[in-house]
Amino acid sequence: MPHLFSPLTIRGVELKNRIVVSPMCEYSSEDGFANNWHLVHLGSRAVGGAALIITEATAVSPEGRISAGDLGIWKDEHITELEKITNFIHQHGAVAGVQLAHAGRKASHEVPWAGGRQVPVLSGGWQTVAPSAIAFIDSEEKPLELDKAGIAKVIDDFKQATFRAIKAGFKVIEIHAAHGYLINEFLSPLSNHRTDEYGGSFENRIRLLLGITDTIRAAWPQENPLFVRISATDWTPGGWTEEDSVKLAEILKDKGVDLIDCSTGGNVAGAKIPVGPGYQVQFAESVRKAGILTGAVGMITEPQQADEIIQSGKADVVLLAREMLRDPHFPLRAAHTLGHEIKWPVQYERAKW
């Protein structure tokens, strides 16, 4: 029976345990470049014992950034600093992953600690894009509806980002198709009102994601895993549903996707979300029935809680975000709590229980 500290092999990559550092936006870049903050932030989680460290949402184009502080991978110059981080992560026994992202209509915003408001074009922001010219909230500027050439550019941006991810040394790619960003906007009928082959039916609304998936899988080494993060429900009537997510997972599995990272929400302002410990785990369990590996997220904070998710077969990995911010060494503490002997960094062994 697998448990939190049992290894997991996905394609040619072995994770030493089932604990993954979830992508967490740091909004601390200039012109998309990684810096010492990212090295210490991500590197400390590798030292802390996590198996897989996934970067924050990493923009595939300048216009795909949530804010001017976003991490980027849209030009070759970004590779060198990212490679320093992947090298450090791998030196300490973890696997480096990158989340490739485009923010869509939720782009061009201030960083959260400056208010998080949209930055209009006339105030130094940039033109946002989306499947339809529908703003996330009424007070914001409407995005530009992507035409066919714009969609083709988005797909190619993900392709070029994949080539850069290879050069930077990443071993896992996660496609960000959640939280109301561009791909999620295409998936949901609440934000996608198109009447062409990218809108309307379920098959049309998933077309962009499938195009990006095919493009990345063709460019990405076959031995390297490919994840997709989805919002498994919009938590809103008439929106994307749990059933849609299961159906999508079955299709993605046949497209060479290895794991579905099951989050929820983010595409509808003011959605009523029943937040509580483990509130999104049920979606990972449902999607897993499609015969694909899943990751569980959402207020997973205790070792016993995380272990139960794996032992009961609700998910194959757990992705921790806020708990990892509070405790970068959560895996070391969890192993002690659960009675598992794991390797510590030799520099830290004198502090072992």
C-alpha positions as CSV (number, residue, x, y, z in Angstrom):
1,M,0.0,0.0,0.0
2,P,1.6,3.3,-1.0
3,H,2.1,5.9,1.7
4,L,3.3,9.5,1.8
5,F,7.0,8.4,1.7
6,S,6.8,5.7,-0.9
7,P,8.5,6.5,-4.2
8,L,6.6,7.0,-7.4
9,T,8.0,6.5,-10.9
10,I,6.4,8.5,-13.7
11,R,7.9,7.7,-17.1
12,G,11.7,8.1,-16.6
13,V,11.5,10.2,-13.5
14,E,11.4,8.8,-9.9
15,L,9.9,10.9,-7.1
16,K,11.4,9.9,-3.8
17,N,8.1,10.6,-2.0
18,R,4.6,11.8,-2.8
19,I,5.1,15.5,-1.6
20,V,5.2,18.1,-4.3
21,V,5.8,21.8,-3.9
22,S,2.8,23.5,-5.6
23,P,3.4,26.4,-7.9
24,M,3.3,29.6,-5.9
25,C,3.5,33.0,-7.5
26,E,6.3,35.1,-5.9
27,Y,5.9,38.3,-8.1
28,S,9.6,39.0,-7.6
29,S,11.0,39.0,-11.1
30,E,12.1,41.8,-13.3
31,D,11.5,41.3,-17.1
32,G,10.7,37.6,-16.3
33,F,14.2,36.8,-14.9
34,A,14.7,34.4,-12.0
35,N,17.0,35.8,-9.3
36,N,18.4,34.9,-5.9
37,W,14.9,35.0,-4.3
38,H,13.7,32.2,-6.6
39,L,16.9,30.2,-6.0
40,V,16.5,30.4,-2.2
41,H,12.7,30.0,-2.2
42,L,12.7,26.9,-4.5
43,G,16.1,25.5,-3.3
44,S,15.1,25.5,0.4
45,R,12.1,23.3,-0.4
46,A,14.4,20.8,-2.1
47,V,16.6,20.9,1.0
48,G,13.5,20.4,3.0
49,G,12.8,17.0,1.5
50,A,10.0,17.5,-1.1
51,A,10.2,15.2,-4.1
52,L,9.2,17.6,-6.8
53,I,9.5,21.4,-6.8
54,I,7.3,23.2,-9.4
55,T,8.1,26.8,-10.2
56,E,5.4,29.4,-10.0
57,A,3.3,30.2,-13.1
58,T,6.0,30.9,-15.6
59,A,4.8,33.1,-18.5
60,V,5.3,31.9,-22.0
61,S,5.0,35.5,-23.3
62,P,5.2,39.0,-21.9
63,E,1.5,39.5,-22.4
64,G,0.8,36.2,-20.6
65,R,2.1,37.6,-17.3
66,I,-0.3,38.2,-14.4
67,S,1.9,41.0,-13.3
68,A,5.2,42.7,-14.3
69,G,6.8,40.7,-11.5
70,D,6.0,37.3,-13.0
71,L,8.6,34.7,-13.7
72,G,9.1,34.2,-17.4
73,I,10.4,31.7,-20.0
74,W,9.6,33.7,-23.2
75,K,13.2,34.4,-24.3
76,D,16.4,32.5,-24.3
77,E,18.1,34.9,-21.9
78,H,15.9,33.5,-19.1
79,I,17.5,30.1,-19.4
80,T,20.8,30.7,-17.5
81,E,19.2,31.8,-14.2
82,L,16.6,29.0,-14.4
83,E,19.3,26.5,-14.9
84,K,21.1,27.5,-11.7
85,I,17.9,26.7,-9.9
86,T,17.3,23.3,-11.5
87,N,20.9,22.3,-10.9
88,F,20.5,23.1,-7.2
89,I,17.2,21.3,-6.9
90,H,18.7,18.2,-8.6
91,Q,21.8,18.3,-6.5
92,H,19.7,17.9,-3.4
93,G,17.7,14.9,-4.5
94,A,14.5,16.6,-5.7
95,V,13.1,17.0,-9.2
96,A,12.7,20.4,-10.8
97,G,9.4,21.1,-12.6
98,V,8.1,24.2,-14.4
99,Q,4.5,25.4,-14.7
100,L,4.0,27.0,-18.1
101,A,1.3,29.6,-18.1
102,H,-0.6,32.4,-19.9
103,A,-2.8,34.6,-17.7
104,G,-5.3,35.6,-20.4
105,R,-7.8,38.2,-19.2
106,K,-6.3,38.1,-15.7
107,A,-3.0,39.5,-17.0
108,S,-1.7,43.1,-16.5
109,H,-2.3,43.5,-12.8
110,E,-0.4,45.0,-9.9
111,V,1.4,42.7,-7.6
112,P,-0.8,41.7,-4.6
113,W,0.9,43.8,-2.0
114,A,0.4,46.9,-4.2
115,G,-3.3,46.2,-4.4
116,G,-3.6,43.6,-7.2
117,R,-5.7,45.9,-9.4
118,Q,-5.7,45.7,-13.2
119,V,-3.2,48.1,-14.8
120,P,-4.9,49.7,-17.8
121,V,-2.9,50.0,-21.0
122,L,-2.8,53.8,-20.7
123,S,-1.3,53.4,-17.2
124,G,1.6,51.2,-18.3
125,G,-0.2,47.9,-18.6
126,W,-0.6,45.7,-21.6
127,Q,-3.5,44.5,-23.8
128,T,-5.0,41.3,-22.3
129,V,-6.5,38.5,-24.5
130,A,-9.1,35.9,-23.9
131,P,-11.4,33.5,-25.9
132,S,-14.1,36.2,-25.7
133,A,-14.2,39.9,-25.0
134,I,-15.5,39.4,-21.4
135,A,-13.8,41.0,-18.5
136,F,-13.2,39.0,-15.3
137,I,-15.0,41.7,-13.3
138,D,-17.0,44.5,-14.8
139,S,-14.7,47.3,-13.6
140,E,-11.8,46.0,-15.6
141,E,-10.9,46.7,-19.2
142,K,-12.3,44.0,-21.6
143,P,-9.8,41.6,-23.1
144,L,-9.2,41.3,-26.8
145,E,-10.9,38.3,-28.3
146,L,-8.1,36.1,-29.8
147,D,-8.3,35.5,-33.5
148,K,-6.9,32.4,-35.3
149,A,-3.5,34.0,-35.6
150,G,-3.5,34.9,-31.9
151,I,-4.4,31.3,-31.0
152,A,-1.6,30.0,-33.2
153,K,0.8,32.3,-31.5
154,V,-0.2,31.1,-28.0
155,I,0.4,27.5,-29.0
156,D,3.8,28.3,-30.5
157,D,4.7,30.3,-27.4
158,F,4.1,27.1,-25.3
159,K,6.2,25.2,-27.8
160,Q,9.1,27.6,-27.6
161,A,8.8,27.7,-23.8
162,T,9.1,23.9,-23.8
163,F,12.4,24.0,-25.8
164,R,13.7,26.5,-23.2
165,A,12.5,24.3,-20.3
166,I,14.6,21.5,-21.8
167,K,17.7,23.7,-22.0
168,A,17.1,25.0,-18.4
169,G,17.1,21.4,-17.1
170,F,13.5,20.9,-16.0
171,K,12.3,17.3,-15.8
172,V,8.5,17.9,-15.4
173,I,6.3,20.4,-17.2
174,E,2.9,21.3,-15.9
175,I,0.5,23.1,-18.2
176,H,-1.5,25.7,-16.2
177,A,-5.1,25.2,-17.3
178,A,-6.7,26.4,-14.1
179,H,-7.7,29.4,-11.9
180,G,-9.3,31.5,-14.6
181,Y,-6.2,32.0,-16.7
182,L,-6.2,31.7,-20.5
183,I,-6.7,27.9,-21.1
184,N,-9.3,27.7,-18.3
185,E,-11.1,30.6,-19.9
186,F,-11.4,28.6,-23.1
187,L,-12.6,25.5,-21.2
188,S,-15.5,27.2,-19.3
189,P,-18.7,28.1,-21.1
190,L,-19.0,31.1,-18.7
191,S,-16.0,32.8,-20.2
192,N,-16.0,31.3,-23.7
193,H,-18.8,32.6,-25.9
194,R,-17.1,31.8,-29.2
195,T,-19.1,30.5,-32.2
196,D,-16.1,29.0,-34.1
197,E,-14.3,25.7,-33.6
198,Y,-12.9,27.0,-30.3
199,G,-16.2,27.6,-28.7
200,G,-19.7,26.1,-28.0
201,S,-19.4,22.4,-27.5
202,F,-17.2,20.6,-25.0
203,E,-15.1,19.3,-27.8
204,N,-14.5,22.8,-29.2
205,R,-13.8,24.4,-25.8
206,I,-11.0,21.9,-25.0
207,R,-9.4,22.3,-28.4
208,L,-6.8,24.9,-27.3
209,L,-5.7,22.8,-24.4
210,L,-5.4,19.7,-26.7
211,G,-3.4,21.7,-29.2
212,I,-1.0,22.9,-26.6
213,T,-0.7,19.4,-25.1
214,D,0.0,17.9,-28.5
215,T,2.6,20.5,-29.2
216,I,4.4,20.2,-25.9
217,R,4.3,16.4,-25.9
218,A,5.9,16.3,-29.3
219,A,8.7,18.6,-28.2
220,W,9.2,17.3,-24.7
221,P,11.4,14.2,-24.2
222,Q,9.3,11.0,-23.9
223,E,11.0,10.1,-20.7
224,N,9.8,13.3,-19.0
225,P,6.4,13.6,-17.4
226,L,3.7,16.0,-18.5
227,F,1.2,17.3,-15.9
228,V,-1.9,19.5,-16.4
229,R,-3.4,21.6,-13.7
230,I,-7.1,22.1,-14.0
231,S,-9.9,23.8,-12.1
232,A,-12.1,20.8,-11.7
233,T,-15.2,22.9,-11.2
234,D,-16.2,26.6,-11.6
235,W,-18.4,26.3,-8.4
236,T,-21.0,28.1,-10.5
237,P,-24.2,26.9,-12.3
238,G,-23.7,26.7,-16.0
239,G,-19.9,26.5,-15.7
240,W,-17.3,23.8,-16.0
241,T,-18.1,20.7,-13.9
242,E,-16.6,17.7,-12.2
243,E,-18.0,15.5,-14.9
244,D,-16.3,17.7,-17.5
245,S,-13.1,17.2,-15.7
246,V,-13.3,13.4,-15.7
247,K,-14.2,13.4,-19.4
248,L,-11.2,15.7,-20.1
249,A,-8.9,13.5,-18.1
250,E,-9.7,10.5,-20.2
251,I,-8.8,12.4,-23.3
252,L,-5.6,13.9,-21.9
253,K,-4.5,10.5,-20.8
254,D,-4.6,9.3,-24.4
255,K,-2.6,12.5,-25.4
256,G,0.4,11.6,-23.3
257,V,-0.5,13.5,-20.1
258,D,0.7,11.7,-17.0
259,L,-1.0,13.4,-14.1
260,I,-3.9,15.8,-13.5
261,D,-3.3,18.4,-10.8
262,C,-6.8,18.9,-9.5
263,S,-7.5,22.4,-8.2
264,T,-10.8,24.3,-8.5
265,G,-12.3,27.8,-9.1
266,G,-10.7,31.1,-10.1
267,N,-12.7,31.7,-13.3
268,V,-15.8,33.3,-11.8
269,A,-15.5,36.3,-9.5
270,G,-17.5,35.8,-6.3
271,A,-18.0,32.1,-6.7
272,K,-19.2,30.4,-3.5
273,I,-16.4,28.0,-2.6
274,P,-16.7,25.8,0.5
275,V,-13.2,26.2,1.7
276,G,-12.0,23.9,4.4
277,P,-9.3,21.3,5.1
278,G,-8.9,19.0,2.1
279,Y,-11.9,20.6,0.3
280,Q,-10.6,19.8,-3.2
281,V,-9.4,16.3,-2.6
282,Q,-12.7,14.8,-3.7
283,F,-12.0,16.1,-7.3
284,A,-8.6,14.3,-7.4
285,E,-10.4,11.1,-6.3
286,S,-13.0,11.5,-9.0
287,V,-10.6,12.3,-11.8
288,R,-8.4,9.4,-10.7
289,K,-11.2,7.0,-11.7
290,A,-10.4,7.9,-15.3
291,G,-7.3,5.8,-15.0
292,I,-4.8,8.6,-14.7
293,L,-2.5,9.8,-11.9
294,T,-3.8,12.7,-9.9
295,G,-2.5,15.3,-7.5
296,A,-4.6,16.6,-4.5
297,V,-4.4,20.2,-3.4
298,G,-6.1,22.6,-1.0
299,M,-5.5,23.1,2.7
300,I,-3.5,20.0,3.2
301,T,-1.6,20.9,6.3
302,E,-1.0,17.9,8.5
303,P,1.2,14.8,7.9
304,Q,-1.5,12.4,8.8
305,Q,-4.0,14.1,6.5
306,A,-1.5,14.0,3.6
307,D,-0.7,10.3,4.3
308,E,-4.4,9.3,4.4
309,I,-5.0,10.8,1.0
310,I,-2.2,8.6,-0.5
311,Q,-3.0,5.5,1.5
312,S,-6.7,5.6,0.7
313,G,-6.1,6.0,-3.0
314,K,-7.7,9.4,-3.3
315,A,-4.6,10.8,-5.1
316,D,-1.1,9.8,-6.1
317,V,0.7,12.9,-4.8
318,V,-0.2,15.8,-2.6
319,L,0.7,19.4,-3.6
320,L,1.4,21.8,-0.8
321,A,1.5,25.6,-1.1
322,R,0.8,27.7,2.0
323,E,2.0,25.0,4.3
324,M,5.3,24.9,2.5
325,L,5.5,28.7,2.9
326,R,5.0,28.3,6.7
327,D,7.4,25.3,6.9
328,P,9.9,24.6,4.0
329,H,10.9,21.5,5.9
330,F,7.4,20.0,6.1
331,P,8.6,16.7,4.6
332,L,11.3,16.2,7.2
333,R,8.8,16.9,10.0
334,A,6.1,14.7,8.4
335,A,8.5,11.7,8.1
336,H,9.3,12.0,11.8
337,T,5.6,12.3,12.7
338,L,4.7,9.3,10.6
339,G,7.6,7.2,11.7
340,H,9.4,7.0,8.4
341,E,13.2,7.1,8.2
342,I,14.3,9.4,5.3
343,K,17.6,10.9,4.3
344,W,18.3,14.4,5.6
345,P,20.8,16.8,4.1
346,V,24.2,16.0,5.8
347,Q,24.5,19.6,6.9
348,Y,21.2,19.2,8.9
349,E,21.7,15.7,10.4
350,R,22.8,17.0,13.8
351,A,19.3,18.4,14.2
352,K,17.5,15.1,13.4
353,W,15.2,13.7,16.0
